[in-house]
Amino acid sequence: MSPRLILALAVVIVVPSGLVVARWIVQPAPVPLPVAEGASGRATTDAARRKHREDFFGGNPERDIRSGQEMKPRW
């Protein structure tokens, strides 16, 4: 076998394998959101997503953020 043939076969095997592994690492399987029991349909999924977003981005509703003190630089 010639060295060029061996190199070509190695490239044909290694490059696609590397691309498959990279895609598997970069793009993992999606994690399903929890769905309420006894409910079905898209509306439930939308409601679960809305609740998840509100819980994540909502913050503490009892904390007063409107009359807070501004942060000032230390210099």
C-alpha positions as CSV (number, residue, x, y, z in Angstrom):
1,M,0.0,0.0,0.0
2,S,1.2,3.4,-0.8
3,P,1.5,6.1,1.9
4,R,-0.9,8.3,0.1
5,L,-3.6,5.6,0.2
6,I,-3.1,5.0,3.9
7,L,-3.3,8.7,4.6
8,A,-6.4,9.1,2.5
9,L,-8.1,6.2,4.3
10,A,-7.1,7.6,7.7
11,V,-8.6,11.0,6.7
12,V,-11.8,9.4,5.4
13,I,-12.2,7.5,8.7
14,V,-11.0,10.1,11.2
15,V,-12.7,13.3,9.9
16,P,-16.3,11.9,9.9
17,S,-15.8,10.2,13.2
18,G,-14.5,13.5,14.7
19,L,-17.5,15.4,13.3
20,V,-20.0,12.9,14.8
21,V,-18.3,13.1,18.2
22,A,-18.2,16.9,18.0
23,R,-21.9,17.1,17.2
24,W,-22.7,14.7,20.0
25,I,-20.8,16.8,22.5
26,V,-22.0,20.2,21.3
27,Q,-25.6,19.3,20.8
28,P,-26.8,17.0,23.6
29,A,-30.3,15.5,23.6
30,P,-33.1,18.0,24.8
31,V,-34.4,17.6,28.3
32,P,-38.2,17.4,28.4
33,L,-40.0,19.8,30.7
34,P,-42.2,18.3,33.4
35,V,-45.9,18.0,32.4
36,A,-48.8,18.2,34.8
37,E,-50.5,14.8,35.5
38,G,-53.9,14.2,33.8
39,A,-53.4,17.0,31.3
40,S,-52.8,16.6,27.7
41,G,-52.3,18.7,24.5
42,R,-50.2,21.6,23.5
43,A,-51.8,24.0,26.0
44,T,-50.4,22.0,28.9
45,T,-47.0,22.1,27.4
46,D,-47.3,25.9,26.8
47,A,-48.5,26.3,30.4
48,A,-45.6,24.2,31.8
49,R,-43.1,26.3,29.7
50,R,-44.7,29.5,30.9
51,K,-44.5,28.4,34.5
52,H,-40.9,27.3,34.1
53,R,-39.9,30.7,32.6
54,E,-41.7,32.6,35.3
55,D,-40.0,30.5,38.0
56,F,-36.6,31.0,36.3
57,F,-36.8,34.7,35.4
58,G,-39.3,35.9,37.9
59,G,-37.0,36.4,40.9
60,N,-38.2,37.2,44.4
61,P,-41.6,39.1,44.2
62,E,-41.2,40.3,47.8
63,R,-37.9,42.0,47.1
64,D,-38.2,45.8,46.5
65,I,-36.1,46.5,43.4
66,R,-37.5,49.9,42.5
67,S,-36.1,52.0,45.4
68,G,-32.8,50.3,45.5
69,Q,-29.4,52.1,45.8
70,E,-27.4,52.5,42.6
71,M,-24.0,50.9,42.6
72,K,-21.2,53.4,42.3
73,P,-17.6,52.7,41.1
74,R,-15.0,52.4,43.8
75,W,-12.4,54.7,42.2
